[in-house]
Amino acid sequence: MPAIDAITFNKLGDVPRLYAEKIPNRIALTFEGRDITYAELNANTNRLAQGLISYGVTLGSRVGYLGKNRPEYWEILLSLAKIGGVITPVNWRLAVPEITYILENAEVEILFLGKDFADLAEPLSQAIPGLKFIIPVEYATEHHASYEDWRDSFEDIDPQVEFPPSHDMAQLYTSGTTGHPKGVVLSHTALVELKRRSELPDTPEWNTWTYDDVSLVAMPCFHVGGTVWGLNGLYSGARGVIMRDFDPFEVLNFIDQFKISKLFLVPAAMQIVVNQPKAREVDFSQLKYMLYGASPIPVDLLRKCMDVFGCGFVQMYGMTETAGTVVALPPDDHDPNGNERMRSAGKALSDVQIRIQDETGAPLPVNAVGEIAIKSHCNMTGYWKQSEATAETIGPEGWLRTGDAGYLDEDGYLFIHDRVKDMIISGGENIYPAEVENAIFGMPGIADVAVIGVPDQKWGETVKALVVKSEGSSPSPEDVIEWAKSKIAGYKCPKSVDFIEALPRNASGKILRKDLREPYWEGQTRQVS
């Protein structure tokens, strides 16, 4: 069935409003045996909006969400969209000091807290004086009713708050090169453009949605990929099946039970899914496309996935600052025997401009390696309260510097060569060396440390620490890893540690990471995995 005619909107709050009128009884979200129709979604977001207003939420207020994937997250997002509030999801894998920093930096006064993290309510309240309300999700406390009871105590009245589409809608945090994450601010316009992109005359079939589509919302909502993927289905009146916590061993059951037509995974997860014995027993006839990102796919893994799933595969490249995907390698360029284009990230989406530029911002010719810059209506407004960092990232003409180096070939395919920044991507997670180094540096017996990404067959890259011991000390690799785990989230910690005599540095004292990376990446076709 085609998408509904003439469904257009300028702000996200219109999504539940319009579909509640057009398709009130169709299912919007499915979660653990519970279905929420578009009519119910609209009513729930109206009630929740009224509740948030009663708690003092006004235009621009940041509201936090610390919890796993649940329909409540999208209800909170859409209710804020109706009143001009801003959703700030927090990575629940972070350590408590990291979570505290984000909530304080975003000036969050209201936090929705999932039951898996209920024990953080007290320490967060004590650490953040400005945090006025903690609303429990999926449980209740002596201080506050459960999310559902509280929400349903308010009337189903659309708040009808007026504000322009350029208003902030979401603030997602991305790891910072200096050790602190930055709040990426995305407007209603940036997020609404994602729907318009899927409706352009030259939109490829893989990026076209109908309300018969069923998507699996498996990536965590604190990632731009999780939030945007969930919105993509809602934008088109489709059905989103939500996984509380991504479990690659359960993906096959979801595909089979709900006849999933589209899903987004990272290659590391695809490998786990396709290697399950059950993979060859599932009916994949309804599965149209498997989209993947964060890293290219090894040809052997692609060949196996194409054989088992029998669907189209699309590689995606983007970042939080671009509201997700800006470049895609379509199914036609996926060859089980491998080809030159499979080394690329693909071509720019139809409403996206890409150029390669030098360090001064001047554009470079075809096949010349430089920094990748993006111009798109979906680009971020900027970094929250960091005007200098924003100006360094977005030029006066609107070109956003990605920090990645690469080149464009004669046909417009983007080949990623290396990273201008030092970010490591491991299993789809962004990890910055400076943050890991800061965690390790205070360890007794450590004189110096540098962190790099090294190639890994499963995760694309893993974190390696190169450590210089203090004189007379003898820490073990396990000691270093355990120390790091006490300071930062586990996924950021080194998976391996090598001890070296000294770190190579330039005249100004900057670590020469390229020299450190070189022996580990010898023989690789490109310097990112």
N, C-alpha and C positions, 0 to 999 in steps of 0.2 A: 504494500500500500504506500503511495507517495506521501511525502511530508504535507502537512496541512497548508493550504493556500493562505497567503496574506498574513502570516504570523510574523509581525515585525515589532521590535521593541528597542528602546534606547537605553533602558536601565534594567538591571537584573530583577528588580522587584516585579516587573511586568510578566516575568515567566510564569509564576504560579497563577497570577491574575488571569492571563489570557487563556492558558490551557484549562483552567477551572471552568471557563465558559465554553470552550470548544470541545474538550474531551474530558469531562469531569470524572467519568467512571473508569477511565483507563489508568493502569498502574504506573505510577511514577517511580517508586522505589520499593525494593523488596529486601527484607533483612530478617534472617533467621526465623522464617515461617510467618512473617508479618508483611502484608502489602499495604502501601499507602497510595491512594489514588491522587490524581491531580486536584480534585476538589478538596480532599483532606489536607493535602500539602498547602493549599492556599489558606484554608481555615487555620491550620496550625501556625503558619507564619504570621497571620493576622493577630492571633492571640499572643504569640510570643513577642511580636513587635510592641503590642500594648504593654506587656510585662516589662520589656526593656525600657520603654519610655517612662514607666512608673519608677524605674530604678535610676533614672537620670540620664539615659542614653540620648544624646543629641547629635546633630550633624558633626561627623568627624570623630566621634567617640570610638576608641579601640576596645573591642571585646575579645577576650582570649578563649581559646578552646584547647584543652589538653586532654586528649583522649584518642581512642582508636576509632576506626571507621564505623560510623553509625549513621542512620538517617537524620538524627538530631543535628549533626554537623551541617548538613545542607539546609535543614530548617533554620538553623541559627544564621547561616550565611544569607539566605533569602529574606529572612525577617529584617536583618540589618540593611539589606538592599532596599527595603521599603521605607526605612526611616533615616537613611544616610549614615548609618554606623559602618564600622570597618571591622571585618573579621580578621583575627590574628591567630592562626593555628600554630601551635608549638610542637616541635619535634619531641615526642615522648621518649625517644631513645637518648636524649641528652641527660647529662648529669644535673643535679639540682642547682648548682651554682650557674650553669648555663641557662637553665629554664628561668631562674630568677632574673638574670641579666635581661633576657628578652622581654619578660613581662614588665620589668621596670623601664626599660628603654622605650617600649611601646606605650607606656603610661596606661596600662590596662587597669581599669577599675572593677570590671566584672569578668570573672573567669568561670567558664563551664568546665567542670572537672569530671572525667570518666571514673567509673568505680575502680578500675585497675590502678588508679593513682590517688585514691582517696587518702592514703596515708601522707600525701604531700600537702594536704589542706592546711594543717597547722603550721608546718615550717614555712610555707609560702606566705601565709598570713602574717607571720612574725617578721619575715624578711622584707616584705613589701608593704610599707605603711599605706600606700595609696590604693591598695587592693581592698575595695569596700565589700564586694559580694562574691561568694563562691557558690555556684549553683550546681548541686550534685546531679550527675547524669547516670541513670540506671540504679540509683540508690537514694536514700534520704538520710538526713542527719538531724540531731536535736536542734540545730540552728536553721535548717532550711528544708523545705519540702522537696520531694523528688522533682526532676525536670518536668515530667508529664503533669503531675498534680499542680505544680506552680503555673505552668503554661496554660492549663485548662481552667485556671481560676479567673482568667481574663476573657473579655468578650471577643467574639469573632467580628471585629470591625477593622476594615482596611484603614490604616492611619493616614494615607494620602499626603505624605510629606513631600514637599516640592524641593528639588535641587537639580543642578545641571548634570548631564551624563559624564562630564569631566571630573566629577566628584570621586574621591577615593572610595574604593570598594574592598580591597583586600591588602593586607600587609603580611607578606611571607618573608621569613628570615633565611638568608643565605650566608654560609660561612664566610667570614672575613679574613683577608690576608694578614691582618694585624692581630688576629686572635679573637676578635669580637665579631659576631655576625652582624650583618646590615639588614635593615628592614626594607624590602623591595615593595614599593607602593604601586599598585595596579588600580586603574580607574575603571568605572563602569564601561566607558568607551573601549578601553583595551580589551576587556573581557567580552563585551557584546560583539566586537569585531570578529571574534572567533566563530560566531554563528554566521555572520555575513560572509566570511571567507568560504564557508561550506556551501554558499548559495550563488557564488559567482558562476557565470556561464561556462568557464573553462575548468570548473572544479572537478577533479578526478573522482571516479566512482568510490574509491576507498575513503574519501573524505566527505561523502554525502551520507546524510542520516535520514531515516524515515521513522515514523513512530511505531513501526513494526520491529525496529531494531531492539535487541536486548544486549546491553553491554555489561561486562563484569568490571565492577569498580574494586580493583584489588590493590592498587598502589595507595600508600598512606596519604591521608588528606592534608597533612602538613607539607607535603611536596606539591609543587605547582602541577606536576603530572597527575597526582591524585585528585586535587581540587578541580582542575580543568577537565579531566576525563569525566568526572561525575557531572559537571555542568554541560558537557557536550551532549549527553543523552537528554538531559532536561530541556536544553534549548530546542530540541526537535520533537518533544512529546514522546520520547522513547522511554524504555524501561531500564532502570539501572539496578543491577543486583549487587548488593554491597557485601564485601568480605570484611568482617570485623578486623582481622589481622591477617596480612598476606601469608598464606600457607601454600607453597607450591604443590604440596602433596594433596591438597583439597581442590585445586583448580579443575582437575578432570571431573570431579564430582559435580562442580558447579556448571561446567560446560554441558555435561550430560543431562543434569536435572532441569536446567532452565533454558536449554537450547541457545546458548550464548552465540551472538552473531559477530561481536567485536570485542576485543580485549587488548590491553596494553601491558606488556611485560618487559623486563630487562633480560638480556641474553642469558645471564646466570640463572635466572628463574626458568627460562625456557628449557635450559639443559636439564634441570631437575624434573620438570614436568614430562618432557618427552622420554626420559629414561625410566619412568615408572612402567612396570609390567602392564598395568591397566591401560596404558596409553594406546595400545593397539586394539583395545576392546570397546572404546568409546565411539559413539556415533557423532562424527564431526560435520555432518551434512549441512547443519545450519550455520556453521562457523565460516564467515566470509573473509575476515581479515584479522591477522595478528600483527599488531603494531609494536615495535620495540624501540628502545632508545638507550642512551647513556654510553653505548659502545657498539661498534660494528659486530657482526656475527661471524664466527669462524665458518668457513665453507662446509666443513664436515658436519657441524651442528645444523646449519641451514638445510643441507641435503636430507638429514634425518627428519627435521621438522616438516619439510615439504612433503616427505613421503608419508609421515604419520598424520599430520593435520589436514593436508590437502587443501589449504586455503591460501589466500594471498598474503604476502609478507611486505611490511613497509617499515623501513628504518627511518627514525626521526631524530632531528638535531635541533636543540633549542636550549633555553635557559630560563631561570626564573624571571630575569629582567626582560625577557621577550614574551612573557606569558606562555611559555612552552614552545611548541614546535614552530620553526620558521623554514626548515629545510627538510625534504623527505626524499627517500629513494623508493620509488614505486614498485609494485609487484613485477612489472615488466622487466625491470633491471635486476631482478633476483634470479640468477642462473645457478642451478645445483652443481654445475661444473665449474663455476667461478668465472668472473670476467673482470675487466679493468674497472668498470663502473662500480662494482661492489666494494672497491677500495674507497669509494667516495661516500659522503654523507647524503648525496642526492642533489636536487635542484631546489631553488627557492620556491616557496608557495606563491601563488599568483599575485597576492597583494603585498609581497615582501620584496624589498630591494636588498641586494648584497653587493658589497664591494670589498676589495682587498686594498689596504692602505699601508703606507709606511709610517714611521714613528712620528712624522709631522702631521699625519692625517691626509696626505696627498694620495689619490688613488693610484694603484699600480696596474700594469697591463696583465693580459691573460698569461697564465702559467708562472707568474711571479709570486713568490711567497711573501706574505706580509700578514698584518693583523686583519682578522675578519670583522667587518662592521655591518650592522643591520639597521635598516630603516623600515619601520612598520607602524601601523596604527595601534598595534598590540604592545608596543614597547612600554616599559614602566614610566611612570611620572617622574620617579627619582628614588633616591635612598632617603628613608625617613630621617629628617633633621640632620642630613649630611650633605650640605650644599656643595662643599668642595669635592667630595667623592662623586656626587652626581655630575658636576661639571667635568670631571676627569673622564667620566664614562660616556656621557651624551654630549656631543658637540653642538655648536650653534645651529647647524643645519639638520639636526635630528638624528645623525648617525650614532648608533650605540656601539661602542667598542666592546667586543666580546671577551678579549683577553686570550683568544685562541688564534693561532697562526695557521695559515693554509693558503690555497690558491684556487682559482677558478680556471677550468679548462675552456676550450673553444666552444663547447656546447653548454656551458653554464653549470657544469657539475662542480660541486665544492669538495675539495680534498683537504682534509685537516692534517696538517703537517706536525704541529707541535703546539705547546701551550706557551703563550706569552707570560701568562701568570703561572704559578707553580701548583695549581690545584690538581689534586689526585681524584679520580673517579673510580670508586671500588664498588662493584655491584649496584651501580646507579646512585650511590651516595657521594656527595661532594665533600672532600676533606682537604683542608689547607695545612701545608707543612708547618707554618708558623705557629698555629694553634697547638699542634702536637709537640713541637719543639719546646714551646713555653711550658707545657705540662711536664716534660721530661727534665728540663734544665735544672729544676730545683732539687733533683735527686742527689743525695750524698754520693760522692765518688764519681760524678759526671763533670768533666771539664768542658766539653763542647759536644754539640749534637746537631745533626742535620737530618731532615726527613725527606724521603723521595718516594715516588711510586715506581714499583717494579712490575713487569708483566706477569700475569697470572691467567692460566687457562680458563679457570672457572669465573673469576670475579673481574676480569679485564685488567685490573691493577690491584695490588695490595700495598699496604704501607710498610716501608722498611726504614728503620732508624740506623744511622751511621754515627757511632758514639766514640768519643775520645775520653778515655778514662783519666781520672785524676791520678797523680803520682801516688803509688802505694795502695791504690784501691783495686778491687777485683770483682765488680758487679757482673752477674751473669745475664744473658739475654732474657731469661725468665724474670729476673729482678726488675729489669727495665720495663718490661711489658706490664708486670703487676703494678708497678709504680704509676705508670700511665693510666691504667684502668681505675686507679683511685682518684684520678683528677678529671678525666674526660670520658665521654661516652665510649663504650667498648668498641664500636665499629670504627672509631677514629684511631684506635691504638695500633702500634706496630704489630705486625704479624711475624716479623723477623727482625733481628738486630745483628749488625756486624760491627766489630770494634776495629778502629783504624787509628793510625798514629796522629794525623792532623787533618783538618778540613781544608780543602783548597779554597782560597779566597782571592779576590781581585785587589787592586791597589787601595780601594776604598773600604775594604774589609767585607764586601758582600760575598756570601757563599756561592761558589761556582757549581750550581746544581747540575748543570749540563754535564760537567766533567764527572760528577758523582754518578749520574744516571747512565752514562755511556756504556760501561762494561755490562750492565744488566740488560740493556736494550740492544746489544750487539746482535745483528741478524734479523731484527724486527723491521718490517716494511715501513713503519711509521712510529713516531715517538710518543703516541698516546694509544691506549688499547681500546 
